[in-house]
Amino acid sequence: MQIIVIADDLTGANATGVKLAKEGFETATIVRGVPLPEENYQAFSIDTDSRYVKIETAKKRVRKALEFVHEKGTPAVYSKRIDSTLRGNIGAEMDVMLDALGENSIAIVVASFPESGRITSGGFLLVDNIPLQETDVAKDPITPLTSSKVTEIIAKQSEKKIETVDLDQVLMGSDYLLTLFQKKMNLGTRVFVVDAVTEEQIETIAMVMTKINSPVLAVDPGPLTASYSRNTLHHQYHEKKVLAAIGSITSLTGQQINYLRSNCTVNTLFVQPEGIATFTDAWNKEVNRVIKEASDQIQTGKVILVTTYSSVQNRLDLKTIAKKENVTEEGLAKRITDGLAAISREIIRKNKDQFGGCFLSGGDVTSSLCAVSHAKGIKLEDEVLPLASYGKFIGGYLDGIPIITKGGLIGNKKAISDCIRFLQSKIASGS
């Protein structure tokens, strides 16, 4: 057990649990009052069914859930799952968890869930760009809401000192945020309500949380907990490297690569397209050049990227090259993917103890790597996102190595980054 989530209803427990599962953690939802199972799950999302009960009853249920947790050990990550429209006994339940974590613990509250239309700015929660208090949810007959300000809603129930961290402060970056948190903690602040309007900002907040030298409670509808769990647990394991081979040269690929580089330590091995779009000896020279260069690059990067993509590279005129070498354009295209595959195979084969898996963008690259590594196929185990699959090589040089394959034109700018994070979680968990 590495992650524990306390949720006030079963749907919420499932929602956060699914996000953890997508990060590669084996996760189980537990209904109220039931002890944790003996099976060795990495994450438990526990329903206390306490959203509409009296405050004292809610506190008792959270304490009882924590008792079940601590009978099995001490998790690395604690999360208080809150409703995405801030209903329920949020402040009271958060306080119980902070008390359990110790007097120097803090809570980071991020009420944002951008992919579900929930963002916070200026301390206010907006639902599809409408202030919370003006939505139908605010008219809930049991727990009506008269404010859209997250701090005000929580402060009605919490006894802890609360500070708001506005969007302009989040945009100052991780170093600024860490210094701000530490300064306010020294002045007695226990709860930080932090603005965020994008997934990238939530990721920044989560990374800062891993650097705080006090117990930290994640309080959110799901995205912060997932990101914080991934970053925290990756810090606790020796991370094996991921090799990524990308042959696509589209603008979307460029956006995805740029996003990956901005969110992860990536060492890029640029393969000259003209060097492998040929049937001459130049193909072997370029392949060997990159393989030799890789021996220096793999020591420092978490992700080793092998690619023909460059923002300043002109598109190859395959028609002219094909005519010159008296071959087909299709044959030249395959020489490019075969070159990327041969480089990838040799890098992994020569450094197999350092690599935990690989990511491939494009069906042609995947097919070529299977061929040059003598793999019989791929054992499929999960879907990372539409048209992106997780599995393991069957047979050949790379037998058993985890792999994620994605279509070249699939996903938004985060797609490659999301796939590699999923793969890293699988590698870290050994699943």
C-alpha positions in Angstrom: 0.0 0.0 0.0 1.6 3.2 -1.2 -1.4 5.6 -1.7 -4.5 6.2 0.3 -7.5 8.2 -0.8 -10.3 9.1 1.6 -13.5 10.0 -0.4 -16.9 11.1 0.9 -18.9 9.0 -1.7 -18.3 5.9 -3.8 -18.5 7.7 -7.1 -15.8 10.1 -6.0 -13.7 7.2 -4.7 -14.0 5.5 -8.1 -13.1 8.7 -10.0 -9.8 9.3 -8.2 -9.1 5.6 -8.2 -9.4 5.4 -12.0 -7.0 8.3 -12.4 -4.5 6.4 -10.2 -5.1 3.3 -12.3 -4.3 5.2 -15.4 -1.0 6.2 -13.9 -0.2 2.5 -13.6 -1.0 1.9 -10.0 -3.0 -1.2 -9.0 -6.0 0.4 -7.3 -9.0 -0.8 -5.4 -12.1 1.1 -4.2 -13.3 0.1 -0.7 -16.8 0.6 0.5 -17.6 2.2 3.9 -16.8 0.2 7.0 -15.0 -2.7 5.3 -11.4 -3.4 6.4 -8.8 -3.2 3.7 -8.3 -6.5 1.8 -5.2 -8.7 2.2 -4.3 -8.4 -1.5 -1.3 -6.2 -2.1 -2.8 -3.2 -4.0 -0.7 -0.1 -4.4 -3.6 2.3 -3.9 -6.8 2.2 -1.9 -9.6 4.6 -2.5 -11.9 4.4 0.5 -15.5 5.6 0.6 -16.7 7.0 3.9 -20.2 7.8 2.6 -20.0 11.1 4.6 -21.0 13.8 2.2 -24.5 14.4 3.6 -24.1 13.4 7.2 -23.5 15.6 10.2 -20.0 16.9 10.7 -19.2 14.8 13.8 -20.4 11.7 12.0 -18.2 12.5 9.0 -15.2 13.0 11.3 -15.7 9.6 13.0 -16.0 7.8 9.6 -12.7 9.4 8.4 -11.0 8.4 11.6 -12.2 4.9 11.3 -11.0 4.7 7.7 -7.6 5.9 8.8 -7.5 3.2 11.5 -8.0 0.6 8.8 -5.2 2.1 6.8 -2.7 2.3 9.6 -3.3 -1.3 10.6 -1.6 -2.2 7.2 1.2 0.4 7.4 2.0 4.0 6.5 1.3 5.1 2.9 3.7 7.4 1.1 0.7 9.5 -0.3 -2.4 10.7 1.6 -5.3 12.2 -0.3 -8.6 13.7 0.7 -10.9 13.4 -2.3 -13.3 16.3 -2.5 -16.4 16.8 -4.6 -15.6 18.8 -7.8 -18.4 21.2 -6.8 -17.3 21.5 -3.2 -20.3 19.8 -1.5 -19.9 18.0 1.8 -17.9 18.2 4.9 -14.7 19.1 3.2 -13.0 21.3 5.9 -13.9 19.0 8.8 -12.7 15.8 7.0 -9.5 17.5 5.9 -8.8 18.6 9.5 -9.1 15.0 10.7 -6.5 13.8 8.2 -4.1 16.7 9.0 -4.4 15.9 12.7 -3.5 12.2 11.9 -0.5 13.3 9.9 0.9 15.4 12.6 1.1 19.0 13.8 3.7 20.0 11.1 1.6 18.6 8.2 0.0 20.8 5.6 -2.8 20.4 3.0 -2.6 21.6 -0.6 -6.1 22.2 -1.9 -6.5 22.3 -5.7 -10.2 22.2 -6.5 -9.5 22.3 -10.3 -10.4 19.5 -12.6 -9.7 21.1 -16.1 -10.8 18.1 -18.2 -14.2 18.2 -16.4 -14.6 22.0 -16.9 -13.6 22.9 -13.3 -10.9 25.6 -12.8 -10.0 27.9 -10.0 -8.8 31.5 -10.6 -8.7 34.3 -8.0 -9.7 31.8 -5.4 -13.0 31.2 -7.2 -14.2 27.8 -8.6 -15.7 28.1 -12.1 -17.8 25.3 -13.5 -17.7 25.5 -17.3 -16.8 29.2 -16.8 -19.8 29.8 -14.5 -19.2 30.7 -10.9 -20.1 27.8 -8.7 -22.8 29.7 -6.8 -24.6 30.4 -10.0 -24.8 26.7 -11.1 -27.6 24.3 -10.4 -25.4 22.4 -8.0 -25.5 25.5 -5.7 -29.2 24.9 -5.3 -28.6 21.4 -3.7 -31.5 21.1 -1.2 -29.3 19.4 1.4 -26.1 21.4 1.1 -26.8 24.6 -0.8 -23.8 26.8 -1.7 -23.8 30.6 -1.4 -20.2 31.2 -2.3 -17.8 30.4 -5.2 -14.7 31.1 -3.2 -12.9 27.9 -2.2 -11.3 29.3 0.9 -14.6 30.6 2.3 -16.3 27.2 1.8 -13.5 25.3 3.5 -13.0 27.8 6.3 -16.6 27.4 7.5 -15.6 23.9 8.8 -11.8 24.0 9.2 -10.0 25.1 12.3 -6.6 25.4 10.5 -5.0 28.6 9.2 -5.7 29.0 5.5 -4.0 30.9 2.8 -5.0 31.4 -0.9 -2.3 31.1 -3.6 -3.5 33.0 -6.6 -2.9 32.1 -10.2 -0.3 34.8 -10.7 1.8 33.2 -8.0 1.4 29.8 -9.5 2.7 31.2 -12.8 5.8 32.4 -11.1 7.1 28.8 -11.2 8.0 25.9 -9.0 11.0 27.6 -7.2 8.8 30.6 -6.2 5.9 28.3 -5.1 8.2 26.2 -2.9 9.7 29.3 -1.2 6.2 30.8 -0.7 4.9 27.6 0.9 7.8 27.3 3.2 7.5 31.0 4.3 3.8 30.7 5.0 4.3 27.3 6.9 6.8 29.0 9.2 4.0 31.5 10.0 1.6 28.8 10.9 -0.4 28.2 7.7 -1.6 24.6 7.5 -3.9 24.8 4.4 -3.0 26.3 1.0 -5.9 26.8 -1.5 -4.1 27.0 -4.8 -5.4 28.3 -8.2 -5.0 26.2 -11.4 -6.6 26.5 -14.8 -4.5 23.9 -16.7 -3.2 20.4 -16.2 0.3 21.8 -16.6 -0.2 24.1 -13.6 -1.5 21.2 -11.5 1.6 19.2 -12.5 3.8 22.1 -11.3 2.0 22.2 -8.0 2.4 18.5 -7.5 6.1 18.6 -8.2 6.6 21.3 -5.6 4.7 19.2 -3.1 7.3 16.4 -3.4 10.0 18.9 -2.3 8.2 20.0 1.0 10.0 18.6 4.0 6.7 18.0 6.0 3.8 15.6 5.6 1.6 16.8 2.7 -2.1 16.0 2.2 -3.4 16.4 -1.3 -7.0 17.7 -1.3 -8.6 17.7 -4.7 -11.1 15.9 -7.1 -8.5 13.7 -8.6 -5.9 15.3 -10.9 -3.6 16.6 -8.2 -3.6 13.3 -6.3 -2.7 11.4 -9.5 0.1 13.7 -10.4 1.4 13.9 -6.8 1.4 10.1 -6.5 3.3 9.6 -9.7 6.0 12.2 -8.8 6.3 11.1 -5.2 6.6 7.4 -5.9 9.0 7.9 -8.8 11.3 9.7 -6.4 11.3 6.7 -4.1 12.4 4.2 -6.8 15.4 3.8 -8.9 13.9 4.7 -12.2 14.9 2.7 -15.2 15.0 4.6 -18.4 12.6 4.7 -21.3 13.6 4.7 -24.9 11.2 6.6 -27.2 11.4 6.2 -31.0 9.5 8.7 -33.1 9.5 8.8 -36.8 6.6 11.1 -37.5 7.5 14.6 -38.8 4.1 16.3 -38.4 3.5 19.6 -36.6 1.4 17.6 -34.0 4.5 15.4 -33.3 6.5 18.5 -32.8 4.1 19.9 -30.2 4.0 16.5 -28.4 7.8 16.3 -28.3 8.1 19.9 -27.1 5.6 19.3 -24.3 7.5 16.1 -23.3 10.8 18.0 -23.2 9.3 20.7 -21.0 8.0 18.2 -18.4 10.7 15.5 -18.3 14.5 15.1 -18.6 14.9 14.1 -22.2 18.1 13.4 -24.1 17.6 13.5 -27.8 19.4 11.4 -30.4 18.7 13.2 -33.7 18.9 10.8 -36.7 19.6 12.5 -40.0 16.7 11.5 -42.2 18.9 11.7 -45.4 21.3 9.3 -43.7 18.8 6.5 -43.4 16.6 7.3 -46.4 18.9 5.3 -48.6 20.1 1.9 -49.6 23.7 2.9 -49.7 26.5 2.5 -47.1 25.4 5.8 -45.6 22.6 4.0 -43.9 25.0 1.8 -41.8 27.2 4.8 -41.1 24.3 6.9 -39.7 22.9 4.0 -37.7 26.3 3.3 -36.1 26.9 7.0 -35.5 23.7 7.4 -33.4 24.3 4.1 -31.5 27.8 5.3 -30.6 26.4 8.7 -29.5 23.9 7.0 -27.3 26.5 5.6 -25.0 27.2 9.1 -23.7 23.5 10.3 -23.6 21.9 7.4 -21.7 23.8 8.2 -18.5 21.9 11.4 -17.7 18.4 11.2 -19.3 15.3 9.6 -18.0 14.0 9.4 -21.5 16.2 8.7 -24.5 14.5 10.0 -27.6 15.5 8.6 -31.0 13.9 10.7 -33.7 14.1 12.1 -37.2 12.0 15.1 -36.2 13.5 18.6 -36.2 11.7 21.9 -36.3 14.3 23.2 -38.7 14.6 20.1 -40.9 13.2 20.3 -44.4 11.0 17.5 -45.5 12.9 14.9 -47.6 12.2 14.7 -51.3 11.8 10.9 -51.4 10.7 11.0 -55.0 14.0 12.5 -56.1 16.1 10.2 -53.9 14.1 7.1 -55.1 14.7 8.1 -58.7 18.5 8.5 -58.0 18.8 5.2 -56.3 16.4 3.4 -58.6 14.1 2.3 -55.8 10.6 3.0 -54.7 9.5 5.8 -52.4 7.8 3.1 -50.2 11.1 1.3 -49.9 12.9 4.5 -48.8 10.2 5.2 -46.2 10.7 1.7 -44.8 14.5 2.2 -44.7 13.8 5.2 -42.4 11.7 3.2 -39.9 14.1 0.3 -40.2 16.9 2.6 -39.2 15.1 4.0 -36.2 14.2 0.4 -35.2 17.8 -0.9 -35.6 19.1 2.0 -33.5 16.5 1.4 -30.8 17.1 -2.3 -30.7 20.9 -1.9 -30.2 20.6 0.8 -27.6 18.3 -1.4 -25.5 20.2 -4.6 -26.2 23.6 -3.1 -25.1 22.1 -1.4 -22.0 19.3 -3.8 -21.1 19.8 -3.4 -17.4 19.2 0.4 -17.6 16.1 0.4 -19.8 12.7 -0.5 -18.4 10.6 -0.1 -21.5 10.1 1.7 -24.8 7.6 4.0 -26.4 7.0 3.9 -30.2 5.0 6.4 -32.2 3.8 5.1 -35.5 2.7 1.7 -36.7 5.6 1.5 -39.2 8.2 2.0 -36.4 6.5 -0.6 -34.2 6.4 -3.1 -37.0 10.1 -2.5 -37.9 11.3 -2.9 -34.3 9.3 -6.2 -33.9 11.0 -7.4 -37.1 14.6 -6.4 -36.3 14.3 -7.6 -32.7 12.8 -11.0 -33.8 9.8 -10.4 -31.6 6.8 -12.7 -32.3 4.4 -10.0 -31.2 3.1 -7.9 -28.3 1.1 -9.1 -25.3 -1.5 -6.4 -24.9 -2.5 -5.5 -21.4 -4.1 -2.1 -21.3 -5.3 1.0 -23.2 -3.4 4.2 -22.2 -5.6 6.5 -24.3 -7.5 5.9 -27.6 -5.2 4.2 -30.1 -2.4 4.0 -27.6 -1.8 0.5 -26.2 0.4 -0.9 -23.4 1.9 -4.4 -23.5 5.1 -6.4 -23.5 7.2 -7.9 -26.3 6.9 -11.6 -26.9 10.1 -13.3 -27.8 13.3 -12.0 -29.5 15.9 -9.7 -28.1 13.4 -7.6 -26.2 11.3 -10.4 -24.7 9.2 -9.2 -21.8 10.1 -5.5 -22.1 7.1 -3.2 -21.6 6.1 -1.1 -24.6 3.5 1.5 -25.4 2.6 2.1 -29.1 0.7 5.2 -30.3 -0.5 6.3 -33.7 1.6 9.2 -35.1 -1.4 11.6 -35.4 -3.2 10.6 -32.2 -3.8 12.7 -29.1 -3.3 16.3 -28.0 0.1 17.9 -27.2 0.3 15.9 -23.9 -0.2 12.5 -25.5 3.4 11.3 -25.7 4.1 12.7 -22.2 1.1 10.9 -20.8 2.1 7.7 -22.4 5.6 7.8 -21.1 4.4 8.7 -17.6 2.1 5.7 -17.7 5.0 3.5 -18.8 7.2 4.9 -16.0 4.6 4.0 -13.4 4.3 0.5 -14.8 8.1 0.1 -14.7 8.4 1.5 -11.1 5.6 -0.8 -9.8 7.1 -3.8 -11.6 3.7 -4.6 -13.1 
